[in-house]
Amino acid sequence: MNWDNQNKDPWGNKNDAPDFDELIKKFSSILGRKKSSSNGSGGGNKGGGFKFSSSRIFLYGFFAFLVLYGTQCVYQLDASERAVILRFGKFYEEQEQGLNFRLAGIDERYIEKVTLTRRYTQTNSMLTKDENIVDVTVSAQYRIANLKDFVLNVKDPEGSLRNAIESALRHVVGDNTLDQTLTVGRENIAQEVQARLQSYLDIYQTGLIVQQVNIEKTDPPAAVKNAFDDVVAAREDKERLQNEAERYALSIVPEARGQAQARIREAEAYKEAVVAEAEGEVERFNQLLAEYQKAPDVTRDRLYLDALQSVLSNSTKVMVDVEGGNNLLYLPLDKIMEENKKKGDDDE
């Protein structure tokens, strides 16, 4: 595409943008005239070329300096970064993510990643409530919540954090016994340390926020570790034996209760049987009494004969009284029956 007019752009508009070299030439010519008028006409014509070239170099250098200075003033922050700007040693502003501006050489800039979760771990020997020594390993996860306080209020915020952790841990462990510190009380200790640590950091205005505190490990001192392991083993044996005893009790108690219920039911059945039998005897006696009152002699003889029949029917020995003699005949019916039974078995 050809342009009909060199002074117009492709859309037909007049191109009024000044050329950079033309500006330099005009500015240099102005400086050259002022210089020549001050030094005289002869001297000005003689050195005009050198003055023009040196002024042009100066302007190029000045614009290059401005460009370099501009690149030092403009910078970019990532999404996780924030910056604090100090101007002449005083807080000026806090800058967010994206492109930002500062006066290079005048402003001081402090950049930190405020969304980054940091971690610190330390191990210390602590004195418990019952005057025992325990080695405690604690870890803290934290991040920067207030960048201005983090930069300006405390010289070494993370150093203050380390000292605050040790102070809070000593205070909390000192309120707990050795057994609580080593076993069941570790979670409560971690929660109390976190609350106390955050209160210390807020007092110091460090700009840090504690996200979590964990008690990683609690051990007795190395000099008594073997003895403590024996104590732990004995405690575990105690718990094991208690569990076995509880399991045995759970198995034997229901069985004993079942046997007790069976005994109770047997006793109740025996009681009912005895009572029923006694009531039957009472009823029988009342009937006999009524008959006896009607005919005493007949009833007495009948009772006598029934008693003899009951006794003799269960006896295997028979005594026979011979009339007119003084001897009794003894018949061992049981012996006779046994001999007959043996003979029958032999014959088979």
Secondary structure as GFF3:
##gff-version 3
##sequence-region A 1 348
A	DSSP	alpha_helix	20	39	.	.	.	ID=ss1
A	DSSP	alpha_helix	41	73	.	.	.	ID=ss2
A	DSSP	beta_strand	74	77	.	.	.	ID=ss3
A	DSSP	beta_strand	81	87	.	.	.	ID=ss4
A	DSSP	beta_strand	90	95	.	.	.	ID=ss5
A	DSSP	beta_strand	98	101	.	.	.	ID=ss6
A	DSSP	beta_strand	107	113	.	.	.	ID=ss7
A	DSSP	beta_strand	118	127	.	.	.	ID=ss8
A	DSSP	beta_strand	133	144	.	.	.	ID=ss9
A	DSSP	alpha_helix	147	152	.	.	.	ID=ss10
A	DSSP	alpha_helix	157	173	.	.	.	ID=ss11
A	DSSP	alpha_helix	178	182	.	.	.	ID=ss12
A	DSSP	alpha_helix	186	204	.	.	.	ID=ss13
A	DSSP	beta_strand	208	219	.	.	.	ID=ss14
A	DSSP	three_ten_helix	222	224	.	.	.	ID=ss15
A	DSSP	alpha_helix	225	294	.	.	.	ID=ss16
A	DSSP	alpha_helix	296	313	.	.	.	ID=ss17
A	DSSP	beta_strand	317	321	.	.	.	ID=ss18
A	DSSP	beta_strand	328	332	.	.	.	ID=ss19
A	DSSP	alpha_helix	333	347	.	.	.	ID=ss20
###
